[in-house]
Amino acid sequence: IETNKEKSFCYMVSIPDPHGPDTVRAPYDTMYAEQTYRQPASAKKPDEGLPSWGTKQQGNFNMSKYYGMVRCIDDNLGKIIDALRERAILQRTIIVFTSDHGDLRGEHHRHNKGVPYEASTRVPFLMHFPGKVNAGTVINEALTSVDFLPTIMSMMGQKTAGREEGRDVSTLFTTGK
């Protein structure tokens, strides 16, 4: 950030967590160890009528290390934002926070992903884009990761090669409609 603060730059920070096997460094590994976690309501639904892919799994669904991983990400993303703010470039910076998939984490008494339950497919998508996206804008339409490139490039006023898949949904972000 310091090296490129005077010019346009793009960084992609790929964070593998939160992800199994649920390990995280100190102090995050014990931050939430004393908390009590309740099973999600969907885990208590009866087995009858479930499709074969929906059968319940056994296992420990302790969330303490998972929450530790999330907190570690939050703290480190905060350091990046602070660095942008300290160099007076935050207001001309686009920040996108997203994921490649959801995780069941005990929903439907399952642990990972790979089944068509909502918790497995829903992902976060947060965008900071001063002057383009109003704070608090909520998009209630299904989008997919292939929409990312044409949308962001359009919002930046840049042309794409025109051969990519996906839709330019920039209007959803800039107008909320």
C-alpha positions in Angstrom: 0.0 0.0 0.0 2.8 2.4 0.9 4.7 1.6 -2.3 1.7 2.2 -4.6 -0.2 4.9 -2.7 0.4 7.5 -5.4 -1.0 5.4 -8.3 -3.8 3.0 -9.1 -3.2 -0.6 -7.8 -5.1 -3.7 -7.2 -4.5 -6.3 -4.5 -6.3 -9.6 -4.0 -5.9 -11.0 -0.6 -7.1 -14.6 -0.5 -7.8 -15.8 3.0 -8.3 -19.5 3.4 -10.1 -19.3 6.7 -12.6 -19.8 8.2 -12.1 -23.4 7.1 -11.6 -26.8 8.5 -9.8 -28.3 10.3 -10.7 -25.3 12.5 -7.2 -24.3 13.7 -6.2 -20.7 14.3 -3.2 -19.1 16.0 -3.1 -17.6 19.5 -4.8 -15.6 20.9 -7.7 -16.4 18.6 -7.6 -20.1 19.4 -9.0 -19.6 22.9 -10.9 -16.3 22.6 -14.3 -17.9 22.4 -13.6 -21.2 24.2 -15.8 -20.3 27.2 -18.9 -19.5 25.2 -21.8 -21.8 25.0 -23.1 -22.6 21.6 -26.6 -23.8 20.7 -27.4 -26.1 17.9 -29.2 -24.4 15.0 -33.0 -25.1 14.8 -32.5 -26.8 11.5 -30.4 -29.5 13.2 -33.3 -30.6 15.3 -35.6 -31.3 12.4 -36.7 -34.9 12.0 -34.9 -37.2 9.6 -38.0 -38.4 7.9 -38.4 -37.3 4.3 -34.8 -36.2 3.9 -33.3 -36.8 0.5 -30.2 -39.1 0.5 -27.9 -36.0 0.2 -29.5 -34.5 3.3 -28.8 -37.2 5.8 -27.5 -35.9 9.1 -23.9 -36.3 10.0 -22.4 -37.0 13.4 -19.7 -34.7 14.7 -18.7 -31.9 17.0 -20.1 -28.6 15.9 -18.2 -26.4 18.4 -17.9 -22.9 17.0 -15.2 -21.5 19.3 -12.3 -21.8 16.9 -14.4 -20.9 13.9 -15.3 -17.6 15.6 -11.6 -17.2 16.4 -10.8 -17.5 12.7 -13.5 -15.0 11.8 -12.1 -12.5 14.5 -8.6 -13.0 13.1 -9.8 -12.0 9.6 -11.7 -9.0 11.0 -8.7 -7.8 12.9 -6.4 -8.1 9.9 -8.8 -6.6 7.4 -9.0 -3.7 9.9 -5.2 -3.3 9.6 -5.5 -3.0 5.8 -8.3 -0.4 6.1 -6.3 1.5 8.7 -3.3 1.6 6.4 -5.5 2.9 3.6 -7.0 5.5 5.9 -3.6 6.7 7.2 -2.4 7.3 3.7 -5.6 9.2 2.8 -6.5 6.8 0.0 -9.5 4.9 1.6 -12.0 7.3 0.0 -10.6 6.4 -3.5 -10.4 2.7 -2.8 -12.8 -0.1 -3.7 -12.9 -2.9 -1.2 -14.8 -6.1 -1.9 -15.2 -8.8 0.7 -16.6 -12.1 -0.4 -16.3 -15.9 -0.2 -16.4 -18.8 -2.6 -19.1 -20.8 -0.6 -21.0 -20.9 2.6 -20.6 -23.5 5.3 -23.3 -25.4 7.2 -21.6 -25.3 10.6 -24.3 -27.5 12.2 -27.2 -26.4 10.1 -29.3 -29.5 9.2 -26.8 -31.4 11.4 -24.1 -31.2 8.8 -20.7 -29.7 8.9 -19.3 -28.5 5.6 -20.7 -27.6 2.2 -21.6 -29.4 -1.0 -25.3 -29.9 -0.5 -28.0 -27.5 -1.8 -29.0 -26.1 1.6 -29.0 -22.3 1.8 -26.2 -22.2 4.4 -24.0 -24.0 1.9 -24.6 -21.7 -1.0 -25.1 -18.2 0.6 -21.9 -16.1 0.7 -21.1 -12.7 2.0 -20.5 -9.9 -0.5 -19.7 -6.5 1.0 -18.5 -3.6 -1.1 -17.0 -0.2 -0.1 -17.0 2.0 -3.2 -17.2 5.7 -2.2 -19.3 7.8 -4.6 -20.7 4.8 -6.3 -22.3 2.5 -3.7 -24.3 4.1 -0.9 -23.7 2.7 2.6 -26.4 0.3 3.6 -27.3 -0.8 0.1 -28.8 -4.3 0.1 -29.2 -6.4 -3.0 -31.9 -9.0 -2.8 -31.2 -10.8 -6.0 -29.3 -13.9 -6.6 -25.9 -13.1 -8.1 -22.9 -15.4 -8.9 -19.2 -15.0 -8.9 -19.1 -14.7 -12.7 -21.0 -11.4 -12.4 -18.1 -9.9 -10.4 -15.7 -9.0 -13.2 -18.2 -7.4 -15.6 -19.8 -5.5 -12.7 -16.7 -4.1 -11.1 -15.1 -3.2 -14.4 -18.2 -1.3 -15.5 -18.4 0.5 -12.1 -14.8 1.6 -12.6 -15.6 2.8 -16.2 -13.3 0.2 -17.7 -13.9 -2.0 -20.7 -13.7 -5.8 -20.5 -12.5 -8.1 -23.3 -16.2 -8.8 -23.9 -15.8 -12.5 -23.9 -16.4 -13.1 -20.2 -19.4 -14.8 -18.8 -21.6 -13.1 -16.2 -23.7 -10.0 -16.2 -23.0 -6.4 -15.5 -25.2 -5.8 -12.6 -23.6 -2.5 -11.6 -27.0 -0.7 -11.6 -28.1 -2.9 -8.7 -25.2 -1.6 -6.7 -25.4 2.1 -7.8 -29.2 2.5 -7.6 -30.2 -0.4 -5.4 -32.7 -1.4 -8.1 
